[in-house]
C-alpha cells in the first residue's frame, strides 16, 4: 500500500489529535501531519493517543496546506457537505485508487476543522473529494471517526490482498507530486482567464471541475509539462487577441 499520511488542517482540539494518532496506529497508516494546530502538546492529546504516542512525537507541523502536500502524488480531501459541484467518491473507491499506486507513493488524506471542515478553497487543493455516507438522522461524524473510516478501508484493502505489487501492475506510470501539478493547474487557470474561457466571477466553481478531472487522471511528470506548455500557448493567444 502507498505511504499514506493523515493531514489535519487547523485542528481545534488537542484530544482529537491524540485520538487520530491512535487511529493511525490501529489502521497501519504512515504518519500524521498538522497544519497550524495551535497548542496541541497537552496531557489530553497524549492520553487519547494511548499506545500510539510515537505518532504524536513524530508528527510534522506546517504553516499551510500547500507545504504539507508538497510531495504527495495523491491527495484526498474529506467533506461532509452536500450539493458540491464536483461529485465526491466514497472511502472504498478512494482505497481502490490508492491501492493501484506504487507502494512508495506518498499520499495525503486531508481533514478539516472539527467545527467547519474544509473550505471550498481548501478542497480545491485536493485531487479527489471523498464523502463518508452516513444516516440522515446524524450525518456528521467526529474527526477521529472520519479518519477511522478512511484508514479502515485502506487497511481492509491491503488485508484482503487487493493491493498489487508494483511489478504485477502493468502500465503503471509515475505520478507527478502535488507541488508540480498545482503549479501547472494554476498556470492553466490563468490561461483560461486570459482567453476569457473563465471569468473572475465563475473561475473557482468552473475550474474546480477541471481540477477534479486532472486529479482523477493522475498526471505524470511528462503530462504536467504538457499542461504547462498548453497554458503558455493559450496565454500567448489571449494576449494577442486582447491586443487587437
C-alpha angles and dihedrals in degrees: 000000000000119000100268125191129186114234116201111196111210097330114200106204124053093208090060090055089054092048090051090051089056091050089052089056092044094054102035098246119158107241154312131271122190127199115204093331097170118212100349104146094095136136090251091056093051093043092055091048092064109175090356098077092124090070089059092046091050097040115131117225124208136178097221140027092239091057092051094049098042100118100027116118094194123036123184121189119200119219131169098192123109130224096046115166090227113060110237125224127226125255089252092055089047091052091053091052093048090048089061093058127095109278090240095049113122113235131187126206107197124205126180136218118310092238102042109010121211119339121232089254091053091047089052087064090061121085093212131031116214128196124189111220114230140164115283089231088073111002095168121091124193119245099262092045091054092049090048092054091050094044093046093054090052092045092049092049090054094041094054092052098248092129110094124214115250094253092049094061109077119209096016109158131202113260120221117244121258096253092058095044091048092052090052093048093049089052091049092049091052090049091052088054091049093056091039094242083129128032128209088253098054103026098103101049095037096045090048087074091052090050090052091049093054091041091054091048095049105221120235120219090259092050090051088057090050091052090049091050091049091050092051091050093048092049091051091050090048093051092050092048093048092049090057 
